[in-house]
């Protein structure tokens, strides 16, 4: 099987189930951005500071593929059995957040993204996650989207923020507070 099919040369792509839609369709924007987030999550996995975080990031990448498959699925025409997203997936993120926060000082100020290249990667992933969430919400206005998908992305952005703080602590990087100009 060749990688190129030439079917998309006129600006359309196929959904799971065969329906053709514009590559600019909000659904494609949503799952394309989830795919971008998955790639940044892979970058974080490649720079993970411990095996537990690496395993968590692999789990997150798997869930992001699940989200993408649901967003790419034409529920009326597809007969494909897709993996499920479950409330326990959101709980998994919450437990990971709580565990990381136990080792961190409480937040007392907004922080400027950065401090170490790994921390910066994490902030970029967090921003892409927020964009994914916005696009999925927009897509939910025209296609059916489970509330669980939106909850997962919302919690994932929280995870990525806490992970950035965790990385700062682990890497002994400076966490610079934002001090608004007066």
C-alpha positions as CSV (number, residue, x, y, z in Angstrom):
1,X,0.0,0.0,0.0
2,X,1.4,3.4,-1.0
3,X,1.4,6.3,1.4
4,X,0.1,8.6,-1.3
5,X,-3.4,8.1,-2.8
6,X,-3.9,11.4,-4.6
7,X,-7.5,11.4,-3.2
8,X,-6.7,14.6,-1.3
9,X,-5.2,16.6,-4.1
10,X,-8.4,18.6,-4.6
11,X,-8.6,19.7,-0.9
12,X,-10.8,16.9,0.5
13,X,-10.2,14.1,2.8
14,X,-12.1,11.0,3.9
15,X,-13.6,10.3,7.3
16,X,-13.8,6.9,8.8
17,X,-16.9,5.5,7.0
18,X,-15.9,7.0,3.6
19,X,-17.6,10.5,3.7
20,X,-15.5,13.1,1.9
21,X,-15.2,16.5,3.5
22,X,-13.1,19.7,3.0
23,X,-9.7,19.6,4.6
24,X,-10.7,23.0,6.1
25,X,-13.8,21.5,7.8
26,X,-13.9,22.2,11.5
27,X,-13.8,18.5,12.2
28,X,-10.5,18.2,10.4
29,X,-9.1,21.2,12.2
30,X,-10.1,19.6,15.5
31,X,-8.6,16.2,14.9
32,X,-5.6,17.6,13.1
33,X,-4.8,19.7,16.1
34,X,-5.3,16.7,18.4
35,X,-2.7,15.0,16.2
36,X,-0.3,18.0,16.6
37,X,-0.8,17.7,20.3
38,X,0.0,14.0,20.2
39,X,3.2,14.8,18.4
40,X,4.2,17.4,21.1
41,X,3.3,14.8,23.7
42,X,5.7,12.5,22.0
43,X,8.4,15.1,22.3
44,X,7.7,15.4,26.0
45,X,7.9,11.6,26.3
46,X,11.3,11.7,24.6
47,X,12.5,14.2,27.1
48,X,10.8,12.7,30.2
49,X,12.7,13.0,33.4
50,X,11.5,9.7,34.9
51,X,9.9,6.4,33.8
52,X,6.6,7.2,35.5
53,X,6.1,10.4,33.5
54,X,7.2,8.5,30.3
55,X,4.5,5.9,31.0
56,X,1.9,8.5,31.7
57,X,2.7,10.3,28.4
58,X,2.4,7.0,26.5
59,X,-1.0,6.5,28.0
60,X,-2.0,10.1,27.1
61,X,-0.8,9.6,23.5
62,X,-3.0,6.5,23.3
63,X,-6.0,8.5,24.5
64,X,-5.2,11.2,22.0
65,X,-5.4,8.7,19.2
66,X,-8.7,7.6,20.6
67,X,-10.0,11.2,20.6
68,X,-8.8,11.7,17.0
69,X,-10.5,8.5,15.8
70,X,-13.8,9.6,17.3
71,X,-13.5,13.1,15.7
72,X,-12.6,11.5,12.3
73,X,-15.5,9.0,12.5
74,X,-18.7,9.5,10.5
75,X,-21.0,8.0,13.0
76,X,-23.8,7.5,10.4
77,X,-21.7,5.6,7.9
78,X,-18.8,4.0,9.8
79,X,-19.1,0.4,11.0
80,X,-15.6,0.5,12.6
81,X,-15.4,-0.4,16.3
82,X,-13.5,2.4,17.9
83,X,-11.8,2.3,21.3
84,X,-13.7,4.0,24.1
85,X,-12.8,7.1,26.1
86,X,-14.0,6.6,29.7
87,X,-14.4,8.7,32.8
88,X,-11.5,6.7,34.3
89,X,-9.3,8.4,31.7
90,X,-10.1,11.8,33.1
91,X,-9.6,10.4,36.6
92,X,-6.2,9.0,35.6
93,X,-5.1,12.6,34.7
94,X,-6.5,14.0,38.0
95,X,-4.6,11.4,40.0
96,X,-1.4,12.2,38.1
97,X,-1.9,15.9,38.7
98,X,-2.5,15.3,42.4
99,X,0.6,13.2,42.7
100,X,2.8,15.8,41.1
101,X,1.3,18.6,43.1
102,X,2.2,16.9,46.3
103,X,5.9,17.6,45.6
104,X,5.4,21.2,44.5
105,X,5.1,24.5,46.3
106,X,1.5,25.9,46.1
107,X,0.9,28.4,43.2
108,X,1.2,31.9,44.5
109,X,1.6,33.7,41.1
110,X,1.3,33.3,37.4
111,X,4.6,32.0,35.9
112,X,6.2,32.9,32.6
113,X,6.6,29.8,30.4
114,X,10.2,28.6,30.1
115,X,13.1,28.0,32.4
116,X,14.4,24.9,30.6
117,X,13.9,23.6,27.1
118,X,11.9,20.6,28.4
119,X,9.6,23.0,30.4
120,X,9.1,25.1,27.3
121,X,8.1,22.0,25.3
122,X,5.6,21.3,28.0
123,X,4.1,24.8,27.8
124,X,3.9,24.5,24.0
125,X,2.0,21.2,24.4
126,X,-0.3,22.9,26.9
127,X,-1.1,25.7,24.4
128,X,-1.7,23.2,21.6
129,X,-4.0,21.3,24.0
130,X,-6.0,24.5,24.7
131,X,-6.3,25.1,21.0
132,X,-7.4,21.5,20.5
133,X,-10.1,22.0,23.2
134,X,-11.3,25.2,21.5
135,X,-11.6,23.5,18.1
136,X,-13.3,20.5,19.5
137,X,-15.8,22.8,21.3
138,X,-16.4,24.6,17.9
139,X,-16.8,21.2,16.2
140,X,-19.3,20.1,18.8
141,X,-21.6,22.9,17.5
142,X,-21.9,21.1,14.1
143,X,-21.1,17.4,14.8
144,X,-21.8,15.2,17.8
145,X,-18.9,15.2,20.3
146,X,-19.0,13.5,23.6
147,X,-18.7,15.8,26.6
148,X,-16.0,13.4,27.8
149,X,-13.7,14.5,24.9
150,X,-13.9,18.1,26.0
151,X,-13.4,17.1,29.7
152,X,-10.4,15.0,28.8
153,X,-8.7,17.9,26.9
154,X,-9.5,20.3,29.6
155,X,-7.9,18.1,32.2
156,X,-5.0,17.3,30.0
157,X,-4.1,21.0,29.8
158,X,-4.2,21.1,33.6
159,X,-1.9,18.0,33.6
160,X,0.5,19.7,31.2
161,X,0.6,22.9,33.3
162,X,1.4,20.9,36.5
163,X,3.9,18.8,34.6
164,X,5.7,22.0,33.5
165,X,6.0,23.0,37.2
166,X,7.1,19.5,38.1
167,X,9.7,19.6,35.4
168,X,10.9,23.0,36.7
169,X,11.4,21.5,40.1
170,X,13.0,18.2,38.9
171,X,15.4,20.1,36.5
172,X,16.1,22.8,39.1
173,X,15.0,25.4,36.6
174,X,13.9,28.8,37.7
175,X,10.2,29.4,37.8
176,X,9.8,33.1,37.0
177,X,6.7,34.8,38.4
178,X,4.8,37.2,36.1
179,X,5.0,40.6,37.6
180,X,2.6,42.9,35.8
181,X,3.9,46.4,35.0
182,X,2.3,49.0,37.2
